[in-house]
Amino acid sequence: MHWSYMDQYEMIARGPTLTDDGETATGSVHILDPPDPAAACARAFAFDEPGYQAGIYRVVLLRRWRNTLGPHHVGLPGGRTGGNRYLVLGLGGGEAADLALPPERDELIAYGPLLSDDGATWLGTAALVRAPDPQTADAVLTPDRYADVEVHLWQFGGRPS
């Protein structure tokens, strides 16, 4: 049921966040390009998803996001399995930060600003990055520009082969 639901959407990237040892899922990331750019379409995706309906997810963070790497571009440094990958979330407000790509971008998978539903207000920055450790992944953002920066071990997901 989950996979047939996901097949209805064009996924840019998805996959679980994991505990530090990589053994247990702690959450999930879904970056999609909905057929209707309205926030209602993204909300329907999140809250109609069978796992959410079954009570698997406790908290859902839903944000408009723009991939600064370019439309429909998700890099695959190291292929789908080589090296550690991290989700880095810089949560902030006020003056926007880190809008330009970092100078060291070879290991970026996806990168860009988190925006309000109408796209007018900067709320932070999200990045998927390959890095040797969480500290290196964290360095992709300017730390003093955010109220909080979260770093989560992440892996590519999708339909099992």
N, C-alpha and C positions, 0 to 999 in steps of 0.2 A: 504494500500500500504506500509506504514512504517513497519508494523509487518511482512509482507511477505518478505520484504527486509531483515530485521534483522534476520529472521529465517534461512537465508543462511549462517550465521556466528556462530561460537562457541564463545559465550560470557562468559567471566570469571566474569565480573561485569559490571553493567551499572546502570544509574539512573540520575536524575536531580540534579543540584546544585540549591539552593534556597536562597531567601532573608532571613535575620536574623529572621523574623517572621515565616518562613516556608510556606508562602502563595503563593509566586510567583517564578516560575522557572527563573533562571538566566543563565543557561547553561546546559550542559549534559556531563556525563562521560561515555565512552565506552571503556572497556578493553577487547580486543578480542585476540584470538589465530587464526590468519589467516591461511588458508590452505597452503599458500605460504609465507614463512617468509620474502620475499623481501619487501622493503619499498613500492614498487609500489602497492602491494596488499592492504596494509593499506591505502594508498592514495585513491585507488579506493573505498574502504569501506567508507571513510569520504566524498569524493567529489561526489560520485554517489548516496549517501543516499538521499531519496526523500525530506526530510526536507531541506537539504542543497540546492538541486536543486530548491526548491520552494522559496529560499531566507530567510528561517527562521533563519539560523545561519549566523552571520556576520564574526566571527573569528573562526578559527579552529586551535588548537594546537595539532600537531601530533608528538608523540615521541615513540621511541622504549623503552620498559620498561621490566624489569625482576622482577618477584615476588620473593623476598627473602624468603618468607614463604614457597616456594616450587612450583614446576610446578602444575598448575591447582588447586592450593589451594587458596580459599578465605574463611576466617573465618566468622562465623556468630555470634559473641558475642551478646547475648540478642535476638537472632532470627532475623527475617527480619524487625521487627518493634520496638523492645524495645530500648529505649534510643535515644540520639542524635548521629548522624553520621556526619563526616566531611571528606572532601577532603583537604589534606594538600599538597601543592606544594612548595618545596624549589627549587628555580631557581638559578643556579650558574654556575661556570666555574672554570677552574684551577684544583687544587688537589681535588680529590673525597672525599666526606664526608658522614657519616652515611651509610656506606655500610653494616655494620653488623646490625642485628636486635636490636632494643632497649631492655634494660633489662625488662621493663614492656611491655610485648607483648600480654597479655591476651585480650586486647581490639582492637588489630589490625585485620583488615579485609583483607587488602592487603598492601604490603610495598615493595619498591625497588627502584633501581636507574633508572633515565631517561637517555637515551643514544642517541648518534648520530645515524643516519640511519644505519651506518655500525657496530654499537655496540662498537666502539673502544674508544669513548670519553664520559666521564661523563658530563651530562648537569644539573643534579640536582637529587632530590629525590621526589617521590610521595608516599603518604600513604592514605589509607582509614581507618578511626579509629572511634571507638565509644568512646565518651567522654562527660562529663557533660556540657562542655562549650568550646568555641573556644580557650581560653587560654590554657586549658589542652590539647586540640588537637594539638595546636602549639608546645607544649613542646616535642612532639615526635621527632622533629628535633633539631639539634644543631644550634641555631639562627645566630651566628656570622660567620657561614661557607657559607652563601648564600647571594647573591645580593638582593634577595627578597623572602619572604615567604608569601604565600597566604593561607588563611583558608576559606573554603566555606562549608556551611551547605549542606549536601548531603543525599539522601535517595536511597534505593534500588529501581531499576526500573524493567521493564519487562512487558510482555504481561499482561494486566488486566485480572483478574480471571472472 
